[in-house]
């Protein structure tokens, strides 16, 4: 899947947690200064760190250290810092809209059920291989494809108009990934049948079934897991694609191509900024719940600053369009998620707390630790001499040594800061085990 679908439902490893009992929610397991960590929060934190393959001793140490930082954050009202609130807002929209995220688990996952019957049907269909001619339609022939009848004559005509790099001969078995996510035409296709045109994330396609041949398949038990994965992928990709189309249809984004071109040309990749004032530049207008809204240069710069993840070049107008569409989809799905009252849902609030604390800890490090890391050329040389018997010549190892030294000094300064915080905030309760 391309940029848009990836960003719409990219897996960020934030899984919905089980609902703890009311009694568990009220029991603190760690209290440092005015900061309290409840039992359900501790389990959630512990599971998150466990997924990063950190052993139990290190997990407990990291949780305690973060708690000291969060006690500082609480005393210094980090919740009033606008940049941290922006980070949290964008992260929550990202969490809500991703595959296996909040809205997915609430609304979509219950519909994507792979039954034993579906698996058996898929296994039987796997016994045949479909040999296919595939054409990706260029802009110049899309109209011809849509106006004609999808038959052998039309396919042959389109083939003569298609550049060689857009024509492919492929072989597929059920569920015909990736194309089976965008059309069910192959599910019951006969030899010689023409399917399409059909739309995908990569563009518009039309295909012809040239041959259908028997294929040997392993016993059902040997490929059951793979079949389940393929069927899930097909359902997931289909849902994502159709969701994107629905959101685009409802929001009807209207891009200002001249403004987008100006934005891309003005970007300085070396300084990672726009050297001219573009805040008022109108990039797009769209509809949101029957109201017309504008998306301007300042909105795009905010997106680039706070969006957890995006792909593409800031100097490419098509990539920038997809980034703006990603913003629009996040806004739309976040608003849609509100019907579930997420602020009263433990799965949501635990994820929100985890994300918020993550930003607080990083902000503390940015303000109190990273600015104090000073690495001179002589520091790198001295560090190199401690390892020179094991490594390559200095010029080849210089950057690597500098990074190693940076990490080492960061750990040292972090340890010193935690010791300082321990003197400032009393440990009132510690039931972490």
Steps between C-alpha positions, in 0.01 A plus 500: 500500500619850431559801725136582570386158614823447694448818691130441539544173682872454564557268805668701778507219759231663716258216564176532687543371853245283684268675737619467859261486790398821673687395813824455305471846348498656847808327636830690463813289470750786487488850644783751463434855612153586373517247217312170542513201269188282521503124466330492160741765372797302629383186319459699181846660532654163582342335194618782275859465621479121483410528131836675453675191643614673820547260790300534821776665705563763233127556457451571868802730509381693194148540642636635829733742322219628280282544807755740651499702176121501497494629857711791376270544198197510725651762733604716202162474323610330180130460423486874421781492240334549162762309297456190717123522464541524123721191498236315699215613274674376187609175665143428612364558151769267372409238760130528427543454124755219472445131441468334841446844647203626696240551226611186317449279804168664583339512158687292243659199665168340601402499130819333378428146610681212329268203549584133448266503200691787337828319560372181337371692197833681471688170519296350216550808282872483568514190281507717186751751365378789287736626229417863432583787267492821704490858370548809710303766318667832425311827526469516123306172466285505817205657317519240222502221759195633683297563182561161345355156580751294705566223245788350304477764228525791745784333689701447179441860398615631839805275483612671177476840675687390813876554554691176559580590862126517578420154363569190711441126482441356846377183670277510806321261732204575723445751665692669214698753702545788462235543230239290675467781756371735230286274283315172550504443126755218519303303761277337234686595182509275194781458249512795260295726726591869523472663843489873563585774477536505880660759724786429742736706713754471218262613226244359256540143366337261259586129471431197285507137613706313241516156663383319812716203594484247786761545773611266773444624854619370837256348750254749650661498844837594351373821340204589723694779673614649167148484359365679806767770464426547129125525556552748783732708281245502219218611732719759671630655178149509353359673806785754510466580132123540517530712815741736328263532202205567730686768696619669182147500362358651819771762550550582130850651529572775246872562461660826392765357267675833446536551876622141547765549232614820670514323838715217363737731314547716811605212725866493605598133562834596658347726765182289508280807480319742271705822469202714403182584682239249388262491796211663314548303176175314418592141412161329511134548577282213614158419641465385859149432628341741250746777572773621265842509664840620387839337537784752482876512512506534879283186529738303282806612695326395820422159347866450403612599850263281700382210283656179645578356157470600135664393175603687189698801386411852612617616158255279308147634454336157471667385822390818677143444379505154656633645826214750508253221424649309793432799724142514371442129558638523855265789578202316352560170680580669831164677485333170406658329801331743738171311464659231721572754779870406505581712806287254701664194343787347695672372184513855368596676822785258571642560152452875540681498835786298357541740207475810720764371741724407208494862378559632853806279550642597160438869570682472833799342325500768230508775764721353773721233346566534126615866509772400748654241273812658358730279294826648374736368238745415777230303683453284190876453458540397864208261472646353181833431673319287759383271216762543228614138522153384401394745231585646160705821438371812674364672187281198426375466856469865600122541453423163654717582802332837534157336511613242754647772718181705471289207620742430783495861622123516470469199730740655750315832509163323521621305801620821667164670436308208648719510812427872530127436469514225762625756752223740403198268492444250781412141421170451686394160358662226295312174438656429162598137471 
